[in-house]
């Protein structure tokens, strides 16, 4: 069995430890999310994702423990088990990410339909209206699909343009509720764009951040596998041993005595 380079072994242990910490954090977040959304109406739709996070975090954590113990004790079968398990995990994670990317347009359509179902706003519950007001102030938009027209006569004050507004504004219609306590001669500026496009863009940005983070994790998993494979190659390498040559004379004990000649003057 060959010797493993010290720097390589420490690098593998460091990377594997980071993978283990991330796996433990993912497991903790999954447990928290499962408990937090346990009684939520959308829990059935979230269960596949929760089960996926459970499997990835627990399997990765067990593989990391096996790999670190294997490299410490020079157990090749443990390192092989680590490599095979991590490769299967990487393939599973990659396939899941590709599948999620392929359903991106469907996610966009679902978000649009979800908010269009709230129209008309006059028939929407008070809780939803309050949430929509917060969204309008945060995203600087008004209404959902057709801008301020979705509010009808009672345009929400959350549609009023802020002084430092970045999104375009338009003058509010004078026959709206905003002019009940204001002079009709002074224009009131409200946000022009509806909120659905901003909500979809915000959701896509969030999804892209999640996918980017997920890709970084996959690359970290790949790095741990590469280091482990290199360690296995070094363990399988035979050590160079000096060649010992036996001679017949040495075996027979044919030795000659050495004498020092001292010259006297």
C-alpha positions as CSV (number, residue, x, y, z in Angstrom):
1,X,0.0,0.0,0.0
2,X,1.4,3.4,-1.0
3,X,1.7,6.5,1.0
4,X,-0.8,9.4,0.7
5,X,0.5,12.9,0.3
6,X,-0.1,14.8,3.5
7,X,-1.3,18.0,1.7
8,X,-3.7,15.9,-0.4
9,X,-5.1,14.1,2.6
10,X,-5.6,17.3,4.5
11,X,-7.3,18.9,1.5
12,X,-9.7,16.0,1.2
13,X,-10.5,16.1,4.9
14,X,-11.1,19.9,4.7
15,X,-13.4,19.7,1.6
16,X,-15.2,16.7,3.1
17,X,-15.7,18.6,6.4
18,X,-17.2,21.6,4.5
19,X,-19.5,19.2,2.6
20,X,-20.5,17.6,5.9
21,X,-21.3,21.0,7.5
22,X,-23.4,22.1,4.5
23,X,-25.2,18.8,4.6
24,X,-26.0,19.3,8.3
25,X,-27.2,22.8,7.6
26,X,-29.4,21.6,4.8
27,X,-30.9,18.9,7.1
28,X,-31.6,21.4,9.8
29,X,-33.3,23.8,7.3
30,X,-35.3,20.9,5.9
31,X,-36.5,19.9,9.4
32,X,-37.4,23.5,10.2
33,X,-39.3,24.0,6.9
34,X,-41.1,20.7,7.3
35,X,-42.3,21.7,10.8
36,X,-43.1,25.3,9.8
37,X,-45.2,24.3,6.8
38,X,-46.7,21.1,8.3
39,X,-50.2,22.5,8.6
40,X,-50.0,24.7,5.5
41,X,-52.4,24.0,2.6
42,X,-49.6,23.8,0.1
43,X,-47.7,21.1,2.1
44,X,-48.7,18.4,-0.4
45,X,-47.0,20.3,-3.2
46,X,-43.9,20.9,-1.1
47,X,-43.4,17.3,0.0
48,X,-41.4,16.1,-3.0
49,X,-38.9,18.9,-2.5
50,X,-38.7,18.2,1.2
51,X,-38.1,14.5,0.7
52,X,-35.4,15.4,-1.9
53,X,-33.6,17.6,0.6
54,X,-33.9,14.9,3.3
55,X,-32.3,12.3,1.1
56,X,-29.5,14.5,-0.2
57,X,-28.5,15.9,3.2
58,X,-28.7,12.6,5.1
59,X,-26.9,10.5,2.5
60,X,-24.2,13.1,2.0
61,X,-23.6,13.4,5.7
62,X,-23.2,9.6,6.1
63,X,-20.9,9.5,3.1
64,X,-18.7,12.2,4.5
65,X,-18.3,10.4,7.8
66,X,-17.4,7.2,6.0
67,X,-14.9,9.0,3.7
68,X,-13.1,10.9,6.5
69,X,-12.8,7.7,8.6
70,X,-11.6,5.8,5.6
71,X,-8.8,8.2,4.7
72,X,-7.7,8.4,8.4
73,X,-7.5,4.6,8.7
74,X,-6.4,4.0,5.1
75,X,-9.5,1.8,4.4
76,X,-9.8,1.6,0.7
77,X,-13.2,0.0,0.6
78,X,-14.6,3.0,2.6
79,X,-13.1,5.4,0.1
80,X,-14.5,3.4,-2.8
81,X,-17.9,3.5,-1.1
82,X,-17.6,7.2,-0.7
83,X,-16.7,7.7,-4.3
84,X,-19.6,5.6,-5.6
85,X,-22.1,7.1,-3.3
86,X,-21.1,10.7,-4.0
87,X,-21.2,10.1,-7.8
88,X,-24.7,8.7,-7.6
89,X,-25.7,11.7,-5.4
90,X,-24.2,14.1,-7.9
91,X,-26.0,12.5,-10.8
92,X,-29.3,12.6,-8.9
93,X,-28.8,16.3,-8.0
94,X,-27.8,17.2,-11.6
95,X,-30.8,15.4,-13.0
96,X,-33.1,17.1,-10.6
97,X,-31.7,20.5,-11.4
98,X,-32.1,19.9,-15.2
99,X,-35.7,18.8,-14.6
100,X,-36.4,21.9,-12.6
101,X,-34.9,24.1,-15.3
102,X,-37.1,22.5,-17.9
103,X,-40.3,23.3,-16.0
104,X,-39.3,27.0,-15.7
105,X,-41.9,28.2,-18.2
106,X,-44.6,26.2,-16.4
107,X,-43.7,27.9,-13.1
108,X,-44.1,31.3,-14.7
109,X,-47.5,30.3,-16.1
110,X,-48.6,29.0,-12.7
111,X,-47.6,32.2,-11.0
112,X,-49.5,34.3,-13.5
113,X,-52.7,32.1,-13.2
114,X,-52.4,32.2,-9.4
115,X,-52.6,36.0,-9.3
116,X,-55.1,36.3,-12.1
117,X,-57.5,34.2,-10.0
118,X,-57.6,37.1,-7.5
119,X,-59.3,39.3,-9.9
120,X,-61.5,41.3,-9.6
121,X,-59.9,42.9,-6.6
122,X,-63.3,44.1,-5.3
123,X,-64.2,40.5,-4.5
124,X,-60.8,39.6,-2.8
125,X,-60.5,39.1,0.9
126,X,-59.1,41.8,3.1
127,X,-56.0,39.8,4.0
128,X,-55.1,39.3,0.3
129,X,-55.7,43.1,-0.3
130,X,-53.3,44.0,2.5
131,X,-50.6,41.6,1.1
132,X,-51.1,43.2,-2.3
133,X,-50.7,46.7,-0.9
134,X,-47.3,45.6,0.6
135,X,-46.3,44.1,-2.8
136,X,-47.2,47.3,-4.6
137,X,-45.2,49.5,-2.3
138,X,-42.2,47.1,-2.4
139,X,-42.2,46.5,-6.2
140,X,-43.5,50.0,-7.2
141,X,-46.4,48.7,-9.2
142,X,-50.2,49.0,-9.2
143,X,-52.8,46.3,-9.8
144,X,-52.1,42.9,-11.1
145,X,-52.8,42.6,-14.8
146,X,-54.1,45.9,-16.2
147,X,-52.5,48.3,-13.8
148,X,-54.6,50.7,-11.8
149,X,-57.7,49.6,-13.8
150,X,-57.8,46.5,-11.7
151,X,-58.8,48.6,-8.7
152,X,-61.7,50.2,-10.4
153,X,-62.8,53.4,-8.6
154,X,-61.1,52.6,-5.3
155,X,-57.5,52.8,-6.3
156,X,-55.3,51.9,-3.4
157,X,-53.1,54.6,-1.9
158,X,-50.2,52.1,-2.1
159,X,-50.2,52.8,-5.8
160,X,-49.0,56.4,-5.2
161,X,-45.6,57.1,-6.6
162,X,-42.8,57.6,-4.2
163,X,-40.5,60.6,-4.6
164,X,-37.6,58.3,-5.4
165,X,-39.6,55.9,-7.6
166,X,-37.6,54.0,-10.2
167,X,-40.6,52.6,-12.1
168,X,-42.7,54.7,-14.5
169,X,-45.7,56.7,-13.1
170,X,-48.8,58.0,-14.7
171,X,-51.5,60.5,-13.6
172,X,-54.4,58.9,-11.8
173,X,-57.9,59.2,-13.3
174,X,-59.8,62.2,-11.7
175,X,-62.9,60.1,-11.2
176,X,-61.1,57.8,-8.7
177,X,-61.2,57.7,-4.9
178,X,-57.8,59.3,-4.7
179,X,-59.4,62.7,-5.5
180,X,-62.0,62.6,-2.8
181,X,-59.9,64.6,-0.4
182,X,-57.7,66.3,-2.9
183,X,-58.0,69.2,-5.4
184,X,-58.9,67.9,-8.9
185,X,-56.6,70.5,-10.4
186,X,-53.5,68.9,-9.0
187,X,-52.5,65.6,-10.6
188,X,-51.8,62.6,-8.5
189,X,-49.2,60.3,-9.8
190,X,-49.5,56.5,-9.5
191,X,-47.5,53.6,-10.7
192,X,-48.2,52.7,-14.3
193,X,-47.1,49.0,-14.6
194,X,-49.0,46.1,-13.2
195,X,-47.4,43.8,-10.5
196,X,-47.6,40.4,-12.2
197,X,-44.6,40.9,-14.5
198,X,-42.5,42.1,-11.5
199,X,-43.7,39.2,-9.4
200,X,-42.7,36.8,-12.1
201,X,-39.3,38.4,-12.5
202,X,-38.8,38.3,-8.8
203,X,-39.6,34.6,-8.6
204,X,-37.3,33.8,-11.6
205,X,-34.5,35.7,-9.9
206,X,-35.0,33.8,-6.7
207,X,-35.1,30.5,-8.6
208,X,-31.8,31.4,-10.5
209,X,-30.1,32.2,-7.1
210,X,-31.2,28.8,-5.8
211,X,-30.0,27.0,-8.9
212,X,-26.7,28.9,-8.8
213,X,-26.2,27.9,-5.2
214,X,-27.1,24.3,-6.0
215,X,-24.6,24.3,-8.9
216,X,-21.9,25.5,-6.5
217,X,-22.7,22.6,-4.1
218,X,-22.6,20.1,-6.9
219,X,-19.1,21.4,-7.9
220,X,-18.0,21.1,-4.2
221,X,-19.3,17.5,-4.2
222,X,-17.3,16.8,-7.4
223,X,-14.1,18.2,-5.9
224,X,-14.4,15.8,-2.9
225,X,-14.8,12.9,-5.3
226,X,-11.8,13.9,-7.4
227,X,-9.6,14.2,-4.3
228,X,-10.8,10.8,-3.0
229,X,-10.0,9.2,-6.4
230,X,-6.5,10.6,-6.3
231,X,-6.0,9.3,-2.8
232,X,-7.1,5.8,-3.9
233,X,-4.6,6.0,-6.7
234,X,-1.8,6.8,-4.3
235,X,-2.9,4.0,-1.9
236,X,-2.8,1.5,-4.8
237,X,0.6,2.6,-5.9
238,X,3.4,0.1,-4.9
239,X,6.3,1.5,-2.8
240,X,9.8,1.4,-4.3
241,X,11.9,-1.0,-2.3
242,X,15.7,-1.3,-2.6
243,X,17.0,-4.4,-4.4
244,X,19.0,-6.7,-2.2
245,X,21.7,-8.8,-4.1
246,X,23.1,-11.9,-2.5
247,X,26.5,-13.3,-3.6
248,X,27.8,-16.8,-3.2
249,X,31.0,-15.6,-1.5
250,X,29.1,-13.6,1.1
251,X,27.0,-16.6,1.9
252,X,30.1,-18.9,2.2
253,X,31.7,-16.5,4.6
254,X,34.7,-15.9,2.4
255,X,36.1,-12.9,4.1
256,X,39.7,-11.5,4.0
257,X,41.3,-9.8,6.9
258,X,42.5,-6.2,6.5
259,X,45.8,-5.3,8.1
260,X,47.3,-2.0,8.4
261,X,51.0,-1.8,7.4
262,X,52.9,0.5,9.6
263,X,56.2,1.7,8.4
264,X,58.7,2.5,10.9
265,X,61.4,5.0,10.1
